[in-house]
Amino acid sequence: MIEIRTDLAIENRELYKEQNNREVPGVEVEEEKGENYTVTRVKILNESGEKSMGKPKGIYITIEVPKLKNTDQDLKDQVSQLLAKEIKGIGINDENTKTLIVGLGNWNVTPDALGPKVVDRVLVTRQFFVAYNKDRDETVANVSAIAPGVMGITGIETGEIVKGIVEKTKPDLVIAIDSLASRRMDRVSTTIQLTDTGITPGSGIGNKRIGLNEEYLGVPVLAIGVPTVVDAATMVNDTMDLIIGSMKEVAQVGSQFYSSLEQISSEDKYALIREVLEPYMPNVVVTPKEIDLIIDDLSIIIANGLNMALHHGIELKDVNRYIR
């Protein structure tokens, strides 16, 4: 079995269906299509689903917006509202929920800076609740935020930092934001995944650390992620698929050349690509050249979604006031 790097549950499901020609056992799937987006809700129900998907039991919501890379303000606002709705649906049970937002990643590396950028743009209010000794407010919730950096900068496991903060501040909910990896080029920077199972920092580039989840932190954990990189072998694989597809269109059906193209399996092709690239580009990941602008746009979209979901007195007309 070829291991294809991806953090998206929807892609694990696609891989299983490609290899087994059937739906994943122990998994429920619901799809909602809009004019500019598709929302896929994957629910892993039991151990069979966990084993087949390679992910823990829980809910995985994927928002796919093909035009997200080159979007206008109206579409940004639409995606922020959609994200806010999904966050409320699986994580916010009370308008006075105390929330800690954790921006994972390295702010010095642009594709990995999504989490810190979001933290810089969310409305944090815990300081006012502490200063005025308040338990609740008519318009805003108790929200704190931290960008703990990465182990290479701090020398400390991110999970250990977050657990210490949780034990001290006692939030009701943790929301972690991170950059992810995808197996498809067209999903890079156009897809948002939301899950109630938490996240493992660094997993997108194969550098796994302590997982941020309810079992470790002692409170529910939502994770929001966007794929910002793709494995080099995956990129070449997608390119070869396009080339082979074009060649099949011009090849005569039933000819020896057409039959040869048909016989190339996905696994054989991917294995060959990995073997050829390994001496020259081991463990290389690729990101779009305009990633700095993309990260800025995505951080605003996610921060606005969080502000609307967490603060009951903040609506769409208010959110851009808090963007810096």
Contacts in CASP RR format, 6 or more apart in sequence:
PFRMAT RR
TARGET T0000
AUTHOR 0000-0000-0000
METHOD contacts of the structure
MODEL  1
MIEIRTDLAIENRELYKEQNNREVPGVEVEEEKGENYTVTRVKILNESGE
KSMGKPKGIYITIEVPKLKNTDQDLKDQVSQLLAKEIKGIGINDENTKTL
IVGLGNWNVTPDALGPKVVDRVLVTRQFFVAYNKDRDETVANVSAIAPGV
MGITGIETGEIVKGIVEKTKPDLVIAIDSLASRRMDRVSTTIQLTDTGIT
PGSGIGNKRIGLNEEYLGVPVLAIGVPTVVDAATMVNDTMDLIIGSMKEV
AQVGSQFYSSLEQISSEDKYALIREVLEPYMPNVVVTPKEIDLIIDDLSI
IIANGLNMALHHGIELKDVNRYIR
1 267 0 8 1.000
2 267 0 8 1.000
2 270 0 8 1.000
2 271 0 8 1.000
2 274 0 8 1.000
4 15 0 8 1.000
4 183 0 8 1.000
4 231 0 8 1.000
4 234 0 8 1.000
4 270 0 8 1.000
5 181 0 8 1.000
5 183 0 8 1.000
5 204 0 8 1.000
5 206 0 8 1.000
5 231 0 8 1.000
5 234 0 8 1.000
6 12 0 8 1.000
6 15 0 8 1.000
6 181 0 8 1.000
6 182 0 8 1.000
6 183 0 8 1.000
6 227 0 8 1.000
7 180 0 8 1.000
7 181 0 8 1.000
7 182 0 8 1.000
7 193 0 8 1.000
7 203 0 8 1.000
7 204 0 8 1.000
7 225 0 8 1.000
7 227 0 8 1.000
8 62 0 8 1.000
8 180 0 8 1.000
8 182 0 8 1.000
8 183 0 8 1.000
8 187 0 8 1.000
8 191 0 8 1.000
8 193 0 8 1.000
8 227 0 8 1.000
9 42 0 8 1.000
9 44 0 8 1.000
9 53 0 8 1.000
9 55 0 8 1.000
9 60 0 8 1.000
9 62 0 8 1.000
9 193 0 8 1.000
9 195 0 8 1.000
10 40 0 8 1.000
10 42 0 8 1.000
10 60 0 8 1.000
10 62 0 8 1.000
10 193 0 8 1.000
11 182 0 8 1.000
11 183 0 8 1.000
11 184 0 8 1.000
11 187 0 8 1.000
12 53 0 8 1.000
12 54 0 8 1.000
12 55 0 8 1.000
13 24 0 8 1.000
13 27 0 8 1.000
13 29 0 8 1.000
13 42 0 8 1.000
13 53 0 8 1.000
15 183 0 8 1.000
16 24 0 8 1.000
16 52 0 8 1.000
16 53 0 8 1.000
17 23 0 8 1.000
17 24 0 8 1.000
18 266 0 8 1.000
23 29 0 8 1.000
24 49 0 8 1.000
24 52 0 8 1.000
24 53 0 8 1.000
25 48 0 8 1.000
25 49 0 8 1.000
25 52 0 8 1.000
26 44 0 8 1.000
26 45 0 8 1.000
26 46 0 8 1.000
26 48 0 8 1.000
26 49 0 8 1.000
26 52 0 8 1.000
27 42 0 8 1.000
27 43 0 8 1.000
27 44 0 8 1.000
27 45 0 8 1.000
27 49 0 8 1.000
27 52 0 8 1.000
27 53 0 8 1.000
28 42 0 8 1.000
28 43 0 8 1.000
28 45 0 8 1.000
29 40 0 8 1.000
29 41 0 8 1.000
29 42 0 8 1.000
29 43 0 8 1.000
30 40 0 8 1.000
30 41 0 8 1.000
30 43 0 8 1.000
31 38 0 8 1.000
31 39 0 8 1.000
31 40 0 8 1.000
31 41 0 8 1.000
32 38 0 8 1.000
32 39 0 8 1.000
32 40 0 8 1.000
32 41 0 8 1.000
33 39 0 8 1.000
36 65 0 8 1.000
36 66 0 8 1.000
36 67 0 8 1.000
36 75 0 8 1.000
36 78 0 8 1.000
37 63 0 8 1.000
37 64 0 8 1.000
37 65 0 8 1.000
37 78 0 8 1.000
37 79 0 8 1.000
37 82 0 8 1.000
38 63 0 8 1.000
38 64 0 8 1.000
39 61 0 8 1.000
39 62 0 8 1.000
39 63 0 8 1.000
39 64 0 8 1.000
39 82 0 8 1.000
39 86 0 8 1.000
40 61 0 8 1.000
40 62 0 8 1.000
40 64 0 8 1.000
41 59 0 8 1.000
41 60 0 8 1.000
41 61 0 8 1.000
41 62 0 8 1.000
42 53 0 8 1.000
42 59 0 8 1.000
42 60 0 8 1.000
42 61 0 8 1.000
42 62 0 8 1.000
43 58 0 8 1.000
43 59 0 8 1.000
43 60 0 8 1.000
44 50 0 8 1.000
44 53 0 8 1.000
44 55 0 8 1.000
44 56 0 8 1.000
44 57 0 8 1.000
44 58 0 8 1.000
44 60 0 8 1.000
45 57 0 8 1.000
46 57 0 8 1.000
47 57 0 8 1.000
49 57 0 8 1.000
50 56 0 8 1.000
50 57 0 8 1.000
55 197 0 8 1.000
56 197 0 8 1.000
56 213 0 8 1.000
57 197 0 8 1.000
58 195 0 8 1.000
58 196 0 8 1.000
58 197 0 8 1.000
59 90 0 8 1.000
59 195 0 8 1.000
59 196 0 8 1.000
59 197 0 8 1.000
60 193 0 8 1.000
60 194 0 8 1.000
60 195 0 8 1.000
60 197 0 8 1.000
61 86 0 8 1.000
61 90 0 8 1.000
61 193 0 8 1.000
61 194 0 8 1.000
61 195 0 8 1.000
62 191 0 8 1.000
62 192 0 8 1.000
62 193 0 8 1.000
62 194 0 8 1.000
63 79 0 8 1.000
63 82 0 8 1.000
63 83 0 8 1.000
63 86 0 8 1.000
63 191 0 8 1.000
63 192 0 8 1.000
63 193 0 8 1.000
63 194 0 8 1.000
64 187 0 8 1.000
64 190 0 8 1.000
64 191 0 8 1.000
65 71 0 8 1.000
65 75 0 8 1.000
65 79 0 8 1.000
65 190 0 8 1.000
65 191 0 8 1.000
65 192 0 8 1.000
66 186 0 8 1.000
66 190 0 8 1.000
67 75 0 8 1.000
67 190 0 8 1.000
68 75 0 8 1.000
68 79 0 8 1.000
68 189 0 8 1.000
68 190 0 8 1.000
68 191 0 8 1.000
68 297 0 8 1.000
68 298 0 8 1.000
68 301 0 8 1.000
69 189 0 8 1.000
69 190 0 8 1.000
69 288 0 8 1.000
69 290 0 8 1.000
69 294 0 8 1.000
71 79 0 8 1.000
71 297 0 8 1.000
76 297 0 8 1.000
76 300 0 8 1.000
76 301 0 8 1.000
76 304 0 8 1.000
77 304 0 8 1.000
77 316 0 8 1.000
79 192 0 8 1.000
79 301 0 8 1.000
80 301 0 8 1.000
80 302 0 8 1.000
80 304 0 8 1.000
80 305 0 8 1.000
80 308 0 8 1.000
80 316 0 8 1.000
80 319 0 8 1.000
81 305 0 8 1.000
81 308 0 8 1.000
81 316 0 8 1.000
83 192 0 8 1.000
83 194 0 8 1.000
83 224 0 8 1.000
83 301 0 8 1.000
83 302 0 8 1.000
83 305 0 8 1.000
83 306 0 8 1.000
83 309 0 8 1.000
84 304 0 8 1.000
84 305 0 8 1.000
84 306 0 8 1.000
84 308 0 8 1.000
84 309 0 8 1.000
85 309 0 8 1.000
86 194 0 8 1.000
87 175 0 8 1.000
87 194 0 8 1.000
87 222 0 8 1.000
87 224 0 8 1.000
87 305 0 8 1.000
87 306 0 8 1.000
87 309 0 8 1.000
87 310 0 8 1.000
88 309 0 8 1.000
90 194 0 8 1.000
90 196 0 8 1.000
90 222 0 8 1.000
91 173 0 8 1.000
91 196 0 8 1.000
91 220 0 8 1.000
91 222 0 8 1.000
92 173 0 8 1.000
92 309 0 8 1.000
92 310 0 8 1.000
94 172 0 8 1.000
95 141 0 8 1.000
95 312 0 8 1.000
96 135 0 8 1.000
96 136 0 8 1.000
96 137 0 8 1.000
96 141 0 8 1.000
96 142 0 8 1.000
97 141 0 8 1.000
97 142 0 8 1.000
97 172 0 8 1.000
97 173 0 8 1.000
97 310 0 8 1.000
98 126 0 8 1.000
98 141 0 8 1.000
98 142 0 8 1.000
98 143 0 8 1.000
98 169 0 8 1.000
98 170 0 8 1.000
98 171 0 8 1.000
98 172 0 8 1.000
98 173 0 8 1.000
99 141 0 8 1.000
99 142 0 8 1.000
99 143 0 8 1.000
99 144 0 8 1.000
99 171 0 8 1.000
99 172 0 8 1.000
99 173 0 8 1.000
99 174 0 8 1.000
99 175 0 8 1.000
99 310 0 8 1.000
100 143 0 8 1.000
100 144 0 8 1.000
100 145 0 8 1.000
100 146 0 8 1.000
100 162 0 8 1.000
100 165 0 8 1.000
100 166 0 8 1.000
100 169 0 8 1.000
100 171 0 8 1.000
100 173 0 8 1.000
100 174 0 8 1.000
100 175 0 8 1.000
101 118 0 8 1.000
101 119 0 8 1.000
101 122 0 8 1.000
101 124 0 8 1.000
101 143 0 8 1.000
101 144 0 8 1.000
101 145 0 8 1.000
101 146 0 8 1.000
101 174 0 8 1.000
101 175 0 8 1.000
101 176 0 8 1.000
101 177 0 8 1.000
101 306 0 8 1.000
102 119 0 8 1.000
102 145 0 8 1.000
102 146 0 8 1.000
102 147 0 8 1.000
102 148 0 8 1.000
102 162 0 8 1.000
102 174 0 8 1.000
102 175 0 8 1.000
102 176 0 8 1.000
102 177 0 8 1.000
102 212 0 8 1.000
103 114 0 8 1.000
103 115 0 8 1.000
103 116 0 8 1.000
103 118 0 8 1.000
103 119 0 8 1.000
103 145 0 8 1.000
103 146 0 8 1.000
103 147 0 8 1.000
103 148 0 8 1.000
103 176 0 8 1.000
103 177 0 8 1.000
103 178 0 8 1.000
104 115 0 8 1.000
104 147 0 8 1.000
104 148 0 8 1.000
104 149 0 8 1.000
104 158 0 8 1.000
104 176 0 8 1.000
104 177 0 8 1.000
104 178 0 8 1.000
104 179 0 8 1.000
104 199 0 8 1.000
104 201 0 8 1.000
104 202 0 8 1.000
104 212 0 8 1.000
105 112 0 8 1.000
105 113 0 8 1.000
105 114 0 8 1.000
105 115 0 8 1.000
105 116 0 8 1.000
105 147 0 8 1.000
105 149 0 8 1.000
105 150 0 8 1.000
105 178 0 8 1.000
105 179 0 8 1.000
105 201 0 8 1.000
105 202 0 8 1.000
106 112 0 8 1.000
106 113 0 8 1.000
106 116 0 8 1.000
106 149 0 8 1.000
106 150 0 8 1.000
106 153 0 8 1.000
107 113 0 8 1.000
107 116 0 8 1.000
107 117 0 8 1.000
107 147 0 8 1.000
107 149 0 8 1.000
108 153 0 8 1.000
110 287 0 8 1.000
110 291 0 8 1.000
110 292 0 8 1.000
110 295 0 8 1.000
111 179 0 8 1.000
111 228 0 8 1.000
111 229 0 8 1.000
111 287 0 8 1.000
111 291 0 8 1.000
111 295 0 8 1.000
112 150 0 8 1.000
112 179 0 8 1.000
112 228 0 8 1.000
113 179 0 8 1.000
113 295 0 8 1.000
114 177 0 8 1.000
114 178 0 8 1.000
114 179 0 8 1.000
114 225 0 8 1.000
114 226 0 8 1.000
114 228 0 8 1.000
114 295 0 8 1.000
114 298 0 8 1.000
114 299 0 8 1.000
114 302 0 8 1.000
115 147 0 8 1.000
115 177 0 8 1.000
115 178 0 8 1.000
115 179 0 8 1.000
115 299 0 8 1.000
116 147 0 8 1.000
116 149 0 8 1.000
117 295 0 8 1.000
117 296 0 8 1.000
117 298 0 8 1.000
117 299 0 8 1.000
118 177 0 8 1.000
118 299 0 8 1.000
118 302 0 8 1.000
118 303 0 8 1.000
118 306 0 8 1.000
119 145 0 8 1.000
119 146 0 8 1.000
119 147 0 8 1.000
119 177 0 8 1.000
120 147 0 8 1.000
120 299 0 8 1.000
120 324 0 8 1.000
121 299 0 8 1.000
121 300 0 8 1.000
121 303 0 8 1.000
121 322 0 8 1.000
121 323 0 8 1.000
121 324 0 8 1.000
122 143 0 8 1.000
122 145 0 8 1.000
122 303 0 8 1.000
122 306 0 8 1.000
122 307 0 8 1.000
122 322 0 8 1.000
123 140 0 8 1.000
123 143 0 8 1.000
123 307 0 8 1.000
123 311 0 8 1.000
123 314 0 8 1.000
123 322 0 8 1.000
124 143 0 8 1.000
124 144 0 8 1.000
124 145 0 8 1.000
125 137 0 8 1.000
125 140 0 8 1.000
125 141 0 8 1.000
125 142 0 8 1.000
125 143 0 8 1.000
125 311 0 8 1.000
126 142 0 8 1.000
126 143 0 8 1.000
126 144 0 8 1.000
126 169 0 8 1.000
128 134 0 8 1.000
128 137 0 8 1.000
128 140 0 8 1.000
129 135 0 8 1.000
129 137 0 8 1.000
129 142 0 8 1.000
138 313 0 8 1.000
139 311 0 8 1.000
139 312 0 8 1.000
139 313 0 8 1.000
139 314 0 8 1.000
140 311 0 8 1.000
140 312 0 8 1.000
140 313 0 8 1.000
140 314 0 8 1.000
141 310 0 8 1.000
141 311 0 8 1.000
141 312 0 8 1.000
143 310 0 8 1.000
143 311 0 8 1.000
144 169 0 8 1.000
144 171 0 8 1.000
146 161 0 8 1.000
146 162 0 8 1.000
146 165 0 8 1.000
148 154 0 8 1.000
148 156 0 8 1.000
148 158 0 8 1.000
148 159 0 8 1.000
148 161 0 8 1.000
148 162 0 8 1.000
149 158 0 8 1.000
150 158 0 8 1.000
150 201 0 8 1.000
151 157 0 8 1.000
151 158 0 8 1.000
151 209 0 8 1.000
154 161 0 8 1.000
157 209 0 8 1.000
157 210 0 8 1.000
158 201 0 8 1.000
158 209 0 8 1.000
158 210 0 8 1.000
158 212 0 8 1.000
159 201 0 8 1.000
159 209 0 8 1.000
159 210 0 8 1.000
159 211 0 8 1.000
159 212 0 8 1.000
159 216 0 8 1.000
160 210 0 8 1.000
162 174 0 8 1.000
162 212 0 8 1.000
162 217 0 8 1.000
163 216 0 8 1.000
163 217 0 8 1.000
166 174 0 8 1.000
166 217 0 8 1.000
166 218 0 8 1.000
166 219 0 8 1.000
171 219 0 8 1.000
172 219 0 8 1.000
172 220 0 8 1.000
173 219 0 8 1.000
173 220 0 8 1.000
173 221 0 8 1.000
173 222 0 8 1.000
174 212 0 8 1.000
174 217 0 8 1.000
174 219 0 8 1.000
174 220 0 8 1.000
174 221 0 8 1.000
174 222 0 8 1.000
175 221 0 8 1.000
175 222 0 8 1.000
175 223 0 8 1.000
175 224 0 8 1.000
175 306 0 8 1.000
176 198 0 8 1.000
176 199 0 8 1.000
176 212 0 8 1.000
176 221 0 8 1.000
176 222 0 8 1.000
176 223 0 8 1.000
176 224 0 8 1.000
177 223 0 8 1.000
177 224 0 8 1.000
177 225 0 8 1.000
177 302 0 8 1.000
178 199 0 8 1.000
178 201 0 8 1.000
178 202 0 8 1.000
178 223 0 8 1.000
178 224 0 8 1.000
178 225 0 8 1.000
179 204 0 8 1.000
179 225 0 8 1.000
179 226 0 8 1.000
179 227 0 8 1.000
179 228 0 8 1.000
179 229 0 8 1.000
180 193 0 8 1.000
180 204 0 8 1.000
180 225 0 8 1.000
180 226 0 8 1.000
180 227 0 8 1.000
180 228 0 8 1.000
181 203 0 8 1.000
181 204 0 8 1.000
181 205 0 8 1.000
181 227 0 8 1.000
181 229 0 8 1.000
181 230 0 8 1.000
181 231 0 8 1.000
181 285 0 8 1.000
182 188 0 8 1.000
182 191 0 8 1.000
182 227 0 8 1.000
182 229 0 8 1.000
182 230 0 8 1.000
182 234 0 8 1.000
183 230 0 8 1.000
183 231 0 8 1.000
183 234 0 8 1.000
184 230 0 8 1.000
184 234 0 8 1.000
184 238 0 8 1.000
185 230 0 8 1.000
185 234 0 8 1.000
185 235 0 8 1.000
185 238 0 8 1.000
187 227 0 8 1.000
188 227 0 8 1.000
188 228 0 8 1.000
188 229 0 8 1.000
188 230 0 8 1.000
188 287 0 8 1.000
188 288 0 8 1.000
189 226 0 8 1.000
189 227 0 8 1.000
189 228 0 8 1.000
189 288 0 8 1.000
189 291 0 8 1.000
189 294 0 8 1.000
189 298 0 8 1.000
191 226 0 8 1.000
191 227 0 8 1.000
192 224 0 8 1.000
192 225 0 8 1.000
192 226 0 8 1.000
192 301 0 8 1.000
192 302 0 8 1.000
193 223 0 8 1.000
193 224 0 8 1.000
193 225 0 8 1.000
193 226 0 8 1.000
193 227 0 8 1.000
194 222 0 8 1.000
194 223 0 8 1.000
194 224 0 8 1.000
194 225 0 8 1.000
195 222 0 8 1.000
195 223 0 8 1.000
196 220 0 8 1.000
196 221 0 8 1.000
196 222 0 8 1.000
197 213 0 8 1.000
197 221 0 8 1.000
197 223 0 8 1.000
198 211 0 8 1.000
198 212 0 8 1.000
198 213 0 8 1.000
198 214 0 8 1.000
198 221 0 8 1.000
198 222 0 8 1.000
198 223 0 8 1.000
199 211 0 8 1.000
199 212 0 8 1.000
199 213 0 8 1.000
199 221 0 8 1.000
199 223 0 8 1.000
199 225 0 8 1.000
200 208 0 8 1.000
200 209 0 8 1.000
200 210 0 8 1.000
200 211 0 8 1.000
200 212 0 8 1.000
201 208 0 8 1.000
201 209 0 8 1.000
201 210 0 8 1.000
201 211 0 8 1.000
201 212 0 8 1.000
202 208 0 8 1.000
202 209 0 8 1.000
204 229 0 8 1.000
205 229 0 8 1.000
205 283 0 8 1.000
205 285 0 8 1.000
210 216 0 8 1.000
212 221 0 8 1.000
212 223 0 8 1.000
213 221 0 8 1.000
214 220 0 8 1.000
214 221 0 8 1.000
224 302 0 8 1.000
226 298 0 8 1.000
226 302 0 8 1.000
228 287 0 8 1.000
228 291 0 8 1.000
228 294 0 8 1.000
228 295 0 8 1.000
229 285 0 8 1.000
229 286 0 8 1.000
229 287 0 8 1.000
230 285 0 8 1.000
230 286 0 8 1.000
230 287 0 8 1.000
231 284 0 8 1.000
231 285 0 8 1.000
231 286 0 8 1.000
232 277 0 8 1.000
232 281 0 8 1.000
232 284 0 8 1.000
232 285 0 8 1.000
232 286 0 8 1.000
233 270 0 8 1.000
233 273 0 8 1.000
233 274 0 8 1.000
233 277 0 8 1.000
235 286 0 8 1.000
236 273 0 8 1.000
236 277 0 8 1.000
237 266 0 8 1.000
237 269 0 8 1.000
237 270 0 8 1.000
237 273 0 8 1.000
240 269 0 8 1.000
240 273 0 8 1.000
244 261 0 8 1.000
244 264 0 8 1.000
245 261 0 8 1.000
247 261 0 8 1.000
248 258 0 8 1.000
248 261 0 8 1.000
248 262 0 8 1.000
251 257 0 8 1.000
251 258 0 8 1.000
251 261 0 8 1.000
252 258 0 8 1.000
277 284 0 8 1.000
288 294 0 8 1.000
300 323 0 8 1.000
303 319 0 8 1.000
303 322 0 8 1.000
303 323 0 8 1.000
304 316 0 8 1.000
304 319 0 8 1.000
304 320 0 8 1.000
304 323 0 8 1.000
305 319 0 8 1.000
307 314 0 8 1.000
307 318 0 8 1.000
307 319 0 8 1.000
307 322 0 8 1.000
308 314 0 8 1.000
308 315 0 8 1.000
308 316 0 8 1.000
308 319 0 8 1.000
END
